[in-house]
């Protein structure tokens, strides 16, 4: 079965950048649509970005459009979220997600804190 593990979170100043990675095990990402979600303290989990199983299309939340980029590497079986121009309101636990016909697989989350 597919398993996902996020990494790359940490503390960054406003305006800075981070690149989150999601490593896979148990299966490849072939046939999966992938996405990144986040959950801030006291808030519900929200979708941030997604990319189709073919990699042909992407979608972004309005709050991150133009600043974040989702990508996938099917050779390495990795998924990424490049985050630029970070704002304090981007502070959250970020989760990677893979979706197939049989359901969703989630990573454990990685903390991103944007603060001066």
Secondary structure, 3 states (H helix, E strand, C coil): CCEEEEECCEEECCCCCEEEEEEEECCCCCCCEEEEEEECCCCCCEEEEEECCCCCCEEECCCCCCCEEEEEECCCCEEEEEECCCCHHHCEEEEEEEEECCEEEECCCEEEEECC
